[in-house]
């Protein structure tokens, strides 16, 4: 069973609807009963000031729940009244004892091709490593260390071009012709870009409680995985060649922002995560 994990806030509900529509199209190519949608809507009063917001909490809950009426997957959507974040829902998925064998991290603003779940299933059948990560390709981002997961057609371009501001619909216009798995020389990925993790790898690493609700969980898993690799653990990252995903920084709708008075907690959460990061990584290294 493959579990797709997503965290969202009320102002991201339009994007969640778009994500589920994309996943519905993907379901044509696979058996959706093999997948779980573990989506969490955060309605915590610590993150949203409902008294100052135009739309009600109940409206958002009803809207969120309605999305899954059109989902053919195993739907395990949740409402969180407690403060939460992407770290929280990913940590909970790792620590839940169920039939899940793989976990996918998904962000609310991601564009991905309809066939991605089909090729992920095929890739899982091919991989022989005990612990592994499968990563689609992306548009080139930031420094050259990201080139290993960047598609060749969107690589080796001047950094000032700001690839993340390019048209995300190129994901759908791209016709894959050379789909295969490539072994990565080191572990590199970004959190919610449709990365697939063998659950046993995430159980071995975990997301420490001290990293809190938001920030650096993906970096922690990547750094810990590279430590495992240096210790000769049977771990590998595979790049799903010619299958591209992209964050939407162009057409992403911010229309719902005006309806909510959000408590600006993410920067504080990320700072708290940073404070504990090195100590947790050292503790992991000592444990291994």
N, C-alpha and C positions, 0 to 999 in steps of 0.2 A: 504494500500500500504506500502510495506517495502522497505526502501531505504538503499542501501549498499554504504558507503562512503569511498573513498580511495584517498590519495594524493601520487603522485610519482614525482620523478625527472628523467631527461633523462637517467641517468645511471642505472635506475631501470626498463627500458622498457622490458627487457627480463623477469623479474619477473612478470610484469603486464600481459604479454602474457601467462605466466604459470597460473596466477590467473584466467584469463578469460577461459582458457582451463578447469581448475578445475570446474569453475562455469557452464560451458557448460555441463559437466558430471552431475552436480547436477540438472540441469534443467530437466533431464529425470524423476525426482521423484516429480516434482511440476508443477504448472502452472506459467511459467516465466513472464507472463503478470502482476503478482501480485508483481513483484520486479522491482526496479529502480537501475541501476548502475550509481551512481553519482561519476565518476572518474575524477580527475583533474590532468593534466600534467603541472608542473611548469616549464616554460621556461624563467623566469625572469632573466634579466641581473644582478640583485643584487645577485642571487644565482649561476648563471653560467656565466663564462667569455667566451662568444661565439667566440671572436676574437682569443683566445688561444686554443679553442677546435677543434678537428679534424672533428667531424661530425657537420653538420649545424643544426640550429634551425628548418628549414623547413623539413629537413629529419626526425627529431624526431617527429614533429607534424604529418607528413604523416604516419609515422610508428604507432604512438599511435592511430590515427583515424582508421587505417586499422584493428586494433584488433576487433573493434566493428561490423565489417561486419559479423563476425561469432558468434555474441552474440544474443541469442534469447530473451533477456530481454529488458525492456524499457531503452534505452541507453541515458543518459544525460551527456555524457562525455564533458569535458571542457578543454580549453587551457588558462592558466593564464600567462599573460605577466607581471603581478605585483607580487612582492614578496609574497610568500604564504607558507603554511605548513599544517600539519595535523590539528592543532588547527583551522586554517582559514576555511578549507573545512568543518570541523565538525560544527563550529559556524554558517557558512552559511546555512548548512542543517537544523540546529535547527531553524533558524530565517526565513526560507523560508515558506511562507504560501501556502501549497499545500495539496494534499490528503494523504500525508505520515502519518502513524500512528505509525510506528516503524523505528528506525535508527540502522543500524549495522555499527560498526567501523571495518575496515579491513586494515591490513598492507600488504605490497607487498611480504613479505617473509613467509607467513603463509601456512602450509599444513593443510588440513581439509578433512574429509571424504565426499564422494559423497552425502551421504544421509542427510547432516547437515541441509540444507534448509527445507527438509521435516519435520524433527523432530522439527525444530524451529517453523514452522507453527503449528504443533500439540501442542507444548508447549504454544504458544500464545493463542490457543483456550481454554486451561485448566486454565490459570492463571486468578484469580478473583481480584487481588489487583488493586488499582487505579493506582499506580505508581510502575514500576518494571523493573528489569534487569534479563535477562536470559544469563547464562554464560556456555559455554562448559567446559569440564575438560581439564587440562593441565598436562604436566610432572612437577614433583616437582621442584620448583625454590626457591632460596634464603632462607629466614628464615621461621620458622614454620607457620607464619600467612598465607602463601600461600597454606598450606596443605588442606584447606577447598575446594579449587577448583582444587586440584590435584587428578588424578585418583589413586585409591588404589594400583594398580599394579606398579605405578611409584612414590610411596610415601614412606616415612620412609627409604630413602636411604641416605648414607653419603653425606653431602653437597659437599664434595670435588670431588664427582663423576662428577660434572658439567653436570647435566642432559641436559642442552641446547645444549651440544656438541654430544648428542647421535643421532643415525640415525633417521631422521624425517620420513622416510618411514614406521616406526612402526605405524604411524597414519593409513595407509592403510592396514597394516597387522593385526591390532587389529579387532577382531570380537565382536561387542557389543552384549551382551546377557541380560543386565539388564537396559534397557533404562527407565528412570523415572525422575521426577523432585524432587530435594531435596531442602528444604529451608535452606538458609545460615543464621547463627546466626548474621553475620555482612556483610557489603558490601566490597567485595574485587575482583578486576579484573585488568587486564592490557589492555592498550588502544586498539590495533587493533587485538585482539584475537577472533574475531567473536562474540563479545558481542552484545546483542540485548537490546535496550533501548526503553521503551514506550516513544513516542515523548513528551507526556505531562510532563514526569519527566524531560527531558532535557530542555523543555521550562521553567519549574519552576526554574531550577538551572542555566541554560545558561553556556556559556564559556565566562567569562569577556574579554573585549577588551584588558585590561592591561596585560593579560597572553600572548598576542602577537601571533606569528605564530606557535610556537613550544614549547612544554614542559609543563608538569604537568596538562594538561587538564583532563586526566583520574584520576589523584590523586584528583583533585578538585571536580570532579563529585562524586567520591567515598566518600570523606570526607563530602561533602555537603549532600549526601544521608544518611550517618550515623547520621548527625545532624538531618535530617528529621525524621529518625527512632527514635531517642531519644526524639523527640517532638511528638511522637505518630501519625505521618502521616501514611497513609495506603500505606506503601512502603515495598517491599521485593525483595531480590535477590534469584533467583532460579538457581540451578546448574543442567545442563543437563547431568545426570549421564550416564557414559559409552560412551559418544561422546567426542572424544579427538581431540584437535588441537595442533599444535606445530610449533614454529618458526624454520626455516631452518638456522642453523648456520654451517652446514656441507657442503651441496652441493650448497648453494646459489652462483650464478654466479656473479663474480666481473669483468667479461670480458669487460664490457662496460665502466668501470671506466677510462681506459687508453685513451678513446676518448674525455674525457671532462675535462676541467679545472674548478673545482668547487670552489666557494668562500666558505670558511669554516665558515658558519654562525650559525650552530645548537647550538654549545656550548654557543655562545653569546646570542642566542634567549632563551635558557633554563635558563641562568643566569638572564636575564631580567624577565622571567616568575617567577623565584624564588623570586626576589625582591618584587614583587607585591602580592605574593601568600597569605601570612597570612592576609594582609589587606583585600583582596577580600573575604577570607573565613569569616573573622569577619563581613564584610559588609553583606554577605549572612545570617549569623546567626542572625544579628540584623534585617534584613528584614523579616526573617521567624518569 
